[in-house]
Amino acid sequence: MKKVEQVINGLVIEDYDERIPPKDIRNILLKNFSISTKQNPFVATLGGSQINLFVKQVTYLGHPHPTYKKRIQISLGWNEKLREPKSFLIGLYKYRTTLVYVVFDTANFIERRTNNSSAHVSTLDIRNACHDGVFDKVDNQGNKITVATQSRIVGLLEKLVRGETTTPPNVIPFRNFKSSLGREHHGITCYQEMMSANFKRGMNQAEWFGWYIEFRFKNYLDEYPNFKRVCEYQGHRGGLELDFDLVFSDGFLGDLKSHSLNKGGGVPGNDKSSTELAIKRHGKLWYVIISHDTVMDKDCGYEVTKWWNDKLGKPNNMSYARRMKNSVILARLQILEVDKFNAPQLFSDFNQGRQPSGEPRKPKYKISKTSISNNNFLVYNSVFDEK
């Protein structure tokens, strides 16, 4: 056996998995449910109706996988039975005093062969459920996962039986913001919008799309001010000790990022010292990342390059021509959570070079491309529909 990540009292430590004998699973369920059968899957009573509980223990995925990867193994033949109404595929995670239920969306598994099938969950998911009571997300493979504590599992299943969904309150502004965005954005149009609103920090920048997203999100919060009770936009204002775009009412910070899928690198983060201080002071950070495909302006006759340089009155209307984006096609919006436990897995150093004066720039972190698709940082994941 191998020591892997375990969750206890809000902390992540490394220890061996705690095994639940199959005969004890029913006894655990009886603390929350009225069970009328002896064998797994179990028949329980919920709100006057019967539900089917297909239950397995959550354990480490196995060597050589990272220690935060966990799973349940789905029994042979369960896929057919999971098609029945009010059937739930559940993982039990237990470590010392920690006990949570992981509810997997059965739609993701009923078509699979189950003699060697598993459903995955990460340390981050368990930790967030322990903190918030319920945590849900769609992972990067499209699997819907909802994790709940003992005190919240019955209420969660009642909602799911009624066909209701759960979304963390801090996620809702970004989910709705995504719905307000079109899928394709052209550089000239985006510059025109920012210039009309005198959004100087964005309209003067050659890398226009990241600034345009900030501009749009700021306007979105002004249009729907109730969301400011959840998250405020402060932008990158000079002189701030902790230079992040977003301030959450829950007492942590975040940043808006754009990511071109055409490039091989990751996403530049924030200053190392500022990032480390923000995590130490507030417990965690959120990165809201919009990934996109990019059409380069050099492949479109440099139309955005020439227009932008002329508008700013530059003597050289081909300034930044080689790297200017012509347009972007949005692919997905993801929210990554980083804290002291998973930060070493997320960040690498980013060399910024030097200032025009020759002085070295402050060192930054970089979010690697592989980390963006890592489920142990993911709290929200949504694809832009093709229209």
N, C-alpha and C positions, 0 to 999 in steps of 0.2 A: 504494500500500500504506500501511497504518497501523501504527504501533507499538502493540502490545498486550501483555498480561501474559504473561510467560514465566517458567518455573521453572528455577532453576539453583542447585545447592549449598544447597538449603533456603531460598533467597531468591526473591522475586518481583520481577522487573524489567520494564521496558517495552522492547520491541525488536520488530523485524519477525519474522514467522514464518519459520522455516527450512524450505525446501521439500525434500521427498524425491522425487526423480525416480521414476516408477513402476517403472523397471527396477531400482532399488536396493532396493525393498521385499523382494524375494525374498532378496537378499543379507543383509538384516537378519534375516529369519526364519531363515536357515540357521545363524545363531549359536546358536539355541536349539532348532531343529527339524530333523528329517530330512525334506526336501521332495522329492517324487518327480515333481512337475509343473513346467512352465515358466510357466504363465499363472495369473493371479488370477481365481477363487479357487484356492488351492493345496491340494494333498493332502499331508498330513504323517502321519508315524507317531508314535503316542503310546501307550506301554505295550503294544506289540504289536498295536495296532489302528489303523485309519486314521481321521483326522479331517479336516474341511474348514475351511479358514481363509479367510474373506472379509475382506480387509484394505484399509483406506484410511487416509490420513494425517489426523491431527487438526490442524485449522487454525482460525483465528478465524472466528466466525460471520458477521461482516461488518457494515459500517456500516449503521445507526446503533446497533447493539447494544453493550452494555458490553464493555470489553476483556477481561473474564474469561470470556466466553462462547465456547466452542469446539465444534466438531462434526466429524463425518465425513459426506460425501455418499454415499449408498447408490446403487450402480449399477442401472441399468434391468434388470429381470428377476431380481435377486438374491432377491427375496422368495420366489419359487417354490423356488429352490435351497436357501434357508435352512431349508426345511421338512425337509430330509433329516436323519437322525439324526447326531449328533456333528458338527454344523455350528456354527461360531462366527463371529459378527460382531465384528471387531476394529478398533480404531483405534490407530495408531502415533503417539505424540507424541514429537517429537525437537527438542531445542534444545541445541546444543553437546554437552556430555557427558551430558545428561539424555535417557534413552530409557525410555519406559514403554508398556505395553500396556493399552488400555482395552477390556474385554470387555462388550459390550452384550447384554442378554437378547433373543434372537431373537424371543421371543413377542410383543414389543412392535412388531415391524416386518413380520412375514410377511403381515399383512393389509393393509398400506399399499401404495399405489401408489409405486413406487420411482424414477420418473423425476424426482421433485423432493423426495425424502425425505432427512432427515438425522437423525442421532443425536447428542445433545448431552452435553457434559461440561464441568466448570468447573475453574478454576485450583485451587480448594481440593481437589478430588478428586485431581488430579495431585500437588499438594504433599504431601498426606497419604500417598499411596502411596510417594513418594520417602522419606518419614520412616519409615513402618511396614512397607514391603515390599509389603503388600496393603491396599487400602482398598475397601470396598463400601458401597453405600447404594441405597435406592429414592428417587428424586427426587420432587419435588412433582407431577410429571405421571404418576407410577406406573411410571417406567422403572427397571429394575434395572441398575446400573452397577457393575462391579468393575474396579479399576485395579491393575496389578501391575508391579513392576520386572522387569528381565531375569532376575534370579536366582530370581524367584518365579513366573514365568508358567507354566512347565511343571507345577509342582506344583499351581497353581491350576486349570489345565485338567484335570488328572487328577482333582481333586476334583469338578469340574463334570461330568465324564463319569460319575463314580460316583453323581451325583445329590446330592452333599453341598453344603451352603451355608456361607458364611463370614459371621461377625458379629464386628465389633471387640469385644475383651474389655470395654472401657469402656462399651459400649452394652448389654451383656447384662443388668446389673441393672435398667436402665430398661425394656428390652423385657419382662422378666419381671414387673416391677412393674406395667406397664400391663395385663398379663393378669390381675392380681389385683384390678383395679378393676372395679366395675360401671359400667354406662354412665350411669345416672341417679342423681343424688344430691340429696336433699332437705335443706333447711337445718336443720330441727329435728332430724332424725336425726343429721346431722353434728355439730351442737352437742352433742347428747346424748353422742355417742361421745367428743368432746374433753373434756366435763365429767366423764364417768365416769373418764377417765384423768388428770384434773386438769391437762390441757394448757392452762395459763392463758394463754399468749401467743395461742392461737387462740380459745379459748372466749369471751374478752372482746372480740374484734374483730368489728366489724360486717361487714367484708368477709371472710366466713367461708371461702369456698372455697379461696383460695390457702393459708390456714393449714391447712385440712383436708388438702390434698395433702401439705404438709410433715409433718403428724402421721402420715398413712398411710405415707409413705416412711420416716420414722424407725422406725415399728413394723415395716415390712417388713424393714429391715436387721437389726433385733433378732431377727426370726423366722428370717432366713437370714443368719447372721453371716459366712458365707464371702464374701459380696459386700462386706463391709467391707474385704477385702483390695484391692478395686478402688476403692471410694468410701466415704467416711465422711460422715455428716450432722452438721454442727455448728450449724446454725440461725443466726439473726441475733442473736448475743449482743452486748450492749453492750460497748464498749471494744475491740473487735477493730479492728486497723488496716485489715484487708481484710475487709469484712463480707459474706461470701458463705456460702450454705447448705452447699456441697459441697466436699470436699477429696479429690482423686483421688491414688491412690498413684503415678501417673505424674508428679506434681509440678505440677499445675495446679488451678485452682479452678473452681467452677461455681455456678449458682443455679437454683432451681426457680421457675417462673413459671406463672401461669394467664392465659388470654386469652379474653375474651368476644368471640365472633364477631358479636354484636349491636351492638357499639360500633364507631364509625368510626375511633377512634384506635388507637395501637399499644400496646406493652407497656412500662410504666415499668421502666427498668433500675436500675442502682445509682449511687451517687455518682460523679461524673465523675472526681474525683481518685483514688478507690479503684479504679475500673475501669481507669484508665490505668496505675496502679501495678501492679495485678495482671497486666496484659498485659506490661508491661515486665519484671516480675520472673519470671513463669512462662511467658511465651511465648504463652499463649492462655487463653481462657475458654470454658466451655460454658454455654449457656442451655438448660435443659430446660423446654419450654413445652407445657402441656396446654391446648388450645383447646376451647371449649365453646359451645353455645347456651345462652341464659339465659332463664329464666322469672322475671319480676319479681314481687316480693311484692305490689306495688300492684294487680296483676291477679288476686290470689288472696286478697283480703280481709285483707291484712296479717297473715296468720297467723304467719309466722316473726318479723316485727317485734315483735308483741305478746308472743309466747312468750319471745323472747330478752330483751327489756327487763324483763319480769316476773321472769325467772330471775335477772337481775343486780340486781334491786331498784331499778330506776330509777324516779323519780317520773313520768316521761313515757314511757308505753309505746308511743309512736309515734315515738320517737327514731330517726333514720335511715330513716324509713319510705319516703321517696321513692326511695332508692337500694338498699334491701335486696333481695337476691336470694332468691327462693323456692326455686328448684331449678335445677340445671344438667344438661345432657345432653352427655356428652363426645363430641368429634368426632375429634381426633387428638392424638398425642404427637409432638413434633418436638424434635430436639436441634440447636442452632445452635452453630457454632464461630466465635469472633471472635479475630482476632490483629491485629498491627500493619499487616498488608497490607490486610485487608478492613474493619477497624473504621470508616474514614471512610465506607464505603458503608452500614454497618449503622445507625449511631447518628445521632440528632438530639437537640438540647437539649430538656429537659423542665423547665418552670417549675413549681416546687413551691409557690410563694407564700411565706408567712411563718409563723413559729412563733407560738403564742398570745401570747408576749411582745412580738411585733412584729419580732423579729430575722428576717432572711431565712434560709430553709432552704438547706442545702447543695445546689448545683445537681446535677441528675441527668441521665443519658442516657435516651433513649427509643428502643426498638426499633420502627421504623415498621412499619405493617401490611404494606406491600409487601415489606419485608425478610424477614418471617416466611416468605413464599412464595418467597424467592430461593434458588436452588440453590447459589450460591457461599458460603453459610453453612451449608447443611444437611449433617449427618452421619448423621441418622437420621430416618425419617418413617414413621409407622404410624397407620392409621385405626382407630378403635374400631368394631367390627362392630355392626350393628343386630341386636338379639336380642329 
